[in-house]
Amino acid sequence: MLIVEARVIRRKAPAAVEPRMVGDKEEMLAELRGVRERTLAFIEETKGRDLSEYNMPHPFLGTLNAYDWLQFIASHEITAQEADARDCRLPTKTVTGFA
């Protein structure tokens, strides 16, 4: 989904999903890996089936079918990886004292 990957519409995450509000990094990464494995298993299990009639609304992109949702997930993962790579290149602040 080009609109997601290009970040044409930039959205701020609601406080409920802000990483600092959710939990331990390793727990979150483990959960993300589990969800990714289940998503890949779902894709494998449904090969050969027509999933285009399964729809669910997205709050900003409108109604998406199952294929659109899978593409959205992939596009979202791409933008997250790009953001992580960009953040890793940024210099970190060093605090040397307090005023």
MIMAR-160738 format. One record per residue: residue number from 0; residue in one letter; x, y, z of N, C-alpha, C in turn. Coordinates in pm, whole numbers, plus 50000, padded with zeros to 5 digits. Layout:
! residues N
> NUM | A | X | Y | Z | X | Y | Z | X | Y | Z
...
***
This chain:
! residues 99
> 0 | M | 50085 | 49882 | 50000 | 50000 | 50000 | 50000 | 50089 | 50123 | 50000
> 1 | L | 50094 | 50185 | 49888 | 50180 | 50300 | 49870 | 50148 | 50412 | 49969
> 2 | I | 50020 | 50435 | 49995 | 49981 | 50543 | 50086 | 50039 | 50522 | 50226
> 3 | V | 50052 | 50396 | 50267 | 50108 | 50366 | 50399 | 50260 | 50375 | 50395
> 4 | E | 50321 | 50314 | 50294 | 50467 | 50314 | 50285 | 50524 | 50453 | 50263
> 5 | A | 50453 | 50536 | 50185 | 50499 | 50672 | 50158 | 50469 | 50766 | 50274
> 6 | R | 50389 | 50719 | 50368 | 50350 | 50799 | 50484 | 50288 | 50931 | 50441
> 7 | V | 50202 | 50923 | 50338 | 50132 | 51041 | 50288 | 50045 | 51099 | 50397
> 8 | I | 49980 | 51012 | 50470 | 49897 | 51054 | 50583 | 49969 | 51007 | 50709
> 9 | R | 50026 | 51101 | 50783 | 50099 | 51066 | 50905 | 50002 | 51070 | 51022
> 10 | R | 50000 | 50963 | 51098 | 49911 | 50953 | 51213 | 49993 | 50934 | 51338
> 11 | K | 49949 | 50995 | 51447 | 50013 | 50974 | 51576 | 49939 | 50861 | 51646
> 12 | A | 50015 | 50769 | 51702 | 49954 | 50655 | 51770 | 49878 | 50703 | 51893
> 13 | P | 49762 | 50647 | 51918 | 49690 | 50681 | 52042 | 49775 | 50640 | 52162
> 14 | A | 49756 | 50706 | 52274 | 49834 | 50677 | 52394 | 49831 | 50529 | 52431
> 15 | A | 49720 | 50463 | 52403 | 49706 | 50321 | 52440 | 49806 | 50231 | 52369
> 16 | V | 49862 | 50274 | 52256 | 49957 | 50191 | 52185 | 50096 | 50253 | 52178
> 17 | E | 50120 | 50359 | 52251 | 50254 | 50417 | 52258 | 50345 | 50316 | 52326
> 18 | P | 50461 | 50283 | 52268 | 50549 | 50180 | 52324 | 50583 | 50201 | 52471
> 19 | R | 50608 | 50323 | 52512 | 50646 | 50346 | 52652 | 50531 | 50320 | 52749
> 20 | M | 50410 | 50307 | 52695 | 50294 | 50284 | 52779 | 50252 | 50136 | 52781
> 21 | V | 50317 | 50053 | 52699 | 50269 | 49916 | 52681 | 50336 | 49816 | 52772
> 22 | G | 50467 | 49809 | 52771 | 50531 | 49708 | 52854 | 50676 | 49686 | 52817
> 23 | D | 50728 | 49577 | 52868 | 50867 | 49541 | 52849 | 50898 | 49515 | 52701
> 24 | K | 51009 | 49568 | 52654 | 51047 | 49556 | 52514 | 51057 | 49411 | 52469
> 25 | E | 51124 | 49327 | 52547 | 51141 | 49186 | 52507 | 51007 | 49112 | 52502
> 26 | E | 50918 | 49143 | 52595 | 50785 | 49081 | 52593 | 50708 | 49124 | 52468
> 27 | M | 50717 | 49252 | 52435 | 50647 | 49303 | 52318 | 50703 | 49242 | 52190
> 28 | L | 50836 | 49229 | 52181 | 50897 | 49170 | 52063 | 50858 | 49023 | 52049
> 29 | A | 50854 | 48952 | 52161 | 50813 | 48811 | 52158 | 50668 | 48799 | 52111
> 30 | E | 50582 | 48887 | 52160 | 50442 | 48885 | 52117 | 50431 | 48918 | 51968
> 31 | L | 50508 | 49016 | 51922 | 50508 | 49053 | 51781 | 50553 | 48936 | 51694
> 32 | R | 50658 | 48866 | 51738 | 50705 | 48749 | 51662 | 50597 | 48642 | 51655
> 33 | G | 50525 | 48621 | 51766 | 50417 | 48522 | 51767 | 50304 | 48559 | 51672
> 34 | V | 50267 | 48686 | 51672 | 50161 | 48732 | 51582 | 50205 | 48717 | 51437
> 35 | R | 50332 | 48750 | 51410 | 50384 | 48737 | 51274 | 50381 | 48591 | 51229
> 36 | E | 50420 | 48499 | 51317 | 50417 | 48357 | 51284 | 50274 | 48311 | 51255
> 37 | R | 50178 | 48357 | 51337 | 50038 | 48320 | 51314 | 49985 | 48379 | 51184
> 38 | T | 50028 | 48500 | 51151 | 49986 | 48563 | 51026 | 50040 | 48484 | 50907
> 39 | L | 50168 | 48447 | 50913 | 50227 | 48368 | 50804 | 50159 | 48231 | 50794
> 40 | A | 50124 | 48171 | 50907 | 50053 | 48042 | 50906 | 49914 | 48059 | 50843
> 41 | F | 49846 | 48169 | 50875 | 49715 | 48198 | 50817 | 49726 | 48209 | 50665
> 42 | I | 49827 | 48280 | 50617 | 49847 | 48295 | 50473 | 49867 | 48158 | 50409
> 43 | E | 49948 | 48076 | 50471 | 49976 | 47941 | 50418 | 49849 | 47855 | 50418
> 44 | E | 49773 | 47861 | 50527 | 49653 | 47778 | 50541 | 49542 | 47818 | 50446
> 45 | T | 49539 | 47943 | 50404 | 49429 | 47990 | 50320 | 49466 | 48003 | 50173
> 46 | K | 49583 | 47952 | 50136 | 49620 | 47955 | 49993 | 49512 | 47881 | 49914
> 47 | G | 49478 | 47939 | 49801 | 49377 | 47876 | 49716 | 49235 | 47913 | 49751
> 48 | R | 49215 | 47985 | 49860 | 49080 | 48031 | 49896 | 49065 | 48177 | 49857
> 49 | D | 48943 | 48217 | 49822 | 48915 | 48356 | 49789 | 48876 | 48430 | 49917
> 50 | L | 48964 | 48516 | 49962 | 48940 | 48591 | 50086 | 48893 | 48734 | 50059
> 51 | S | 48865 | 48766 | 49934 | 48830 | 48903 | 49899 | 48695 | 48947 | 49955
> 52 | E | 48610 | 48853 | 49992 | 48479 | 48889 | 50045 | 48481 | 48916 | 50196
> 53 | Y | 48593 | 48890 | 50261 | 48605 | 48917 | 50404 | 48655 | 49059 | 50421
> 54 | N | 48572 | 49144 | 50480 | 48602 | 49286 | 50493 | 48596 | 49331 | 50637
> 55 | M | 48674 | 49435 | 50665 | 48673 | 49496 | 50798 | 48716 | 49642 | 50781
> 56 | P | 48653 | 49733 | 50854 | 48687 | 49874 | 50836 | 48821 | 49911 | 50901
> 57 | H | 48890 | 50003 | 50838 | 49010 | 50066 | 50893 | 48970 | 50210 | 50924
> 58 | P | 49012 | 50265 | 51037 | 48965 | 50399 | 51076 | 49003 | 50511 | 50980
> 59 | F | 49107 | 50495 | 50899 | 49148 | 50602 | 50809 | 49146 | 50562 | 50662
> 60 | L | 49160 | 50434 | 50633 | 49168 | 50389 | 50494 | 49036 | 50335 | 50441
> 61 | G | 48934 | 50329 | 50524 | 48805 | 50276 | 50481 | 48800 | 50125 | 50495
> 62 | T | 48707 | 50063 | 50425 | 48690 | 49919 | 50433 | 48798 | 49848 | 50352
> 63 | L | 48863 | 49752 | 50417 | 48967 | 49673 | 50352 | 48926 | 49527 | 50352
> 64 | N | 48956 | 49457 | 50241 | 48930 | 49313 | 50241 | 49053 | 49243 | 50300
> 65 | A | 49047 | 49112 | 50311 | 49155 | 49036 | 50375 | 49289 | 49059 | 50306
> 66 | Y | 49289 | 49066 | 50174 | 49414 | 49089 | 50100 | 49468 | 49230 | 50127
> 67 | D | 49377 | 49327 | 50133 | 49418 | 49464 | 50165 | 49481 | 49470 | 50304
> 68 | W | 49420 | 49399 | 50400 | 49474 | 49398 | 50536 | 49613 | 49336 | 50540
> 69 | L | 49632 | 49227 | 50468 | 49765 | 49165 | 50465 | 49868 | 49259 | 50402
> 70 | Q | 49827 | 49329 | 50297 | 49917 | 49427 | 50235 | 49944 | 49542 | 50330
> 71 | F | 49843 | 49585 | 50404 | 49859 | 49692 | 50502 | 49961 | 49651 | 50610
> 72 | I | 49948 | 49528 | 50658 | 50041 | 49478 | 50760 | 50184 | 49481 | 50705
> 73 | A | 50202 | 49434 | 50583 | 50335 | 49433 | 50522 | 50388 | 49575 | 50505
> 74 | S | 50305 | 49665 | 50458 | 50347 | 49804 | 50439 | 50381 | 49870 | 50572
> 75 | H | 50302 | 49842 | 50671 | 50326 | 49898 | 50804 | 50460 | 49848 | 50859
> 76 | E | 50488 | 49721 | 50836 | 50615 | 49663 | 50882 | 50733 | 49729 | 50811
> 77 | I | 50717 | 49756 | 50681 | 50823 | 49824 | 50606 | 50851 | 49961 | 50664
> 78 | T | 50746 | 50039 | 50691 | 50768 | 50174 | 50745 | 50828 | 50169 | 50885
> 79 | A | 50790 | 50069 | 50964 | 50848 | 50056 | 51099 | 50996 | 50022 | 51090
> 80 | Q | 51032 | 49933 | 50999 | 51174 | 49898 | 50982 | 51254 | 50018 | 50934
> 81 | E | 51197 | 50097 | 50843 | 51266 | 50217 | 50795 | 51284 | 50318 | 50908
> 82 | A | 51181 | 50333 | 50992 | 51191 | 50426 | 51105 | 51297 | 50379 | 51204
> 83 | D | 51300 | 50248 | 51231 | 51402 | 50194 | 51322 | 51542 | 50218 | 51268
> 84 | A | 51560 | 50194 | 51138 | 51692 | 50216 | 51077 | 51730 | 50363 | 51084
> 85 | R | 51635 | 50450 | 51060 | 51659 | 50594 | 51067 | 51694 | 50636 | 51210
> 86 | D | 51622 | 50584 | 51307 | 51647 | 50617 | 51447 | 51785 | 50569 | 51491
> 87 | C | 51829 | 50456 | 51440 | 51961 | 50402 | 51477 | 52074 | 50490 | 51424
> 88 | R | 52049 | 50563 | 51317 | 52151 | 50651 | 51260 | 52158 | 50786 | 51330
> 89 | L | 52056 | 50820 | 51407 | 52054 | 50950 | 51475 | 52151 | 50950 | 51592
> 90 | P | 52221 | 51063 | 51613 | 52310 | 51069 | 51729 | 52228 | 51069 | 51858
> 91 | T | 52282 | 51010 | 51960 | 52213 | 51008 | 52088 | 52259 | 51126 | 52172
> 92 | K | 52171 | 51173 | 52259 | 52205 | 51284 | 52349 | 52280 | 51230 | 52469
> 93 | T | 52378 | 51302 | 52512 | 52451 | 51266 | 52633 | 52425 | 51376 | 52736
> 94 | V | 52377 | 51337 | 52850 | 52352 | 51432 | 52957 | 52476 | 51436 | 53044
> 95 | T | 52533 | 51556 | 53058 | 52657 | 51567 | 53135 | 52635 | 51625 | 53275
> 96 | G | 52521 | 51682 | 53297 | 52497 | 51738 | 53430 | 52359 | 51798 | 53437
> 97 | F | 52321 | 51843 | 53554 | 52190 | 51903 | 53573 | 52209 | 52048 | 53614
> 98 | A | 52121 | 52133 | 53567 | 52129 | 52276 | 53599 | 52065 | 52305 | 53732
***
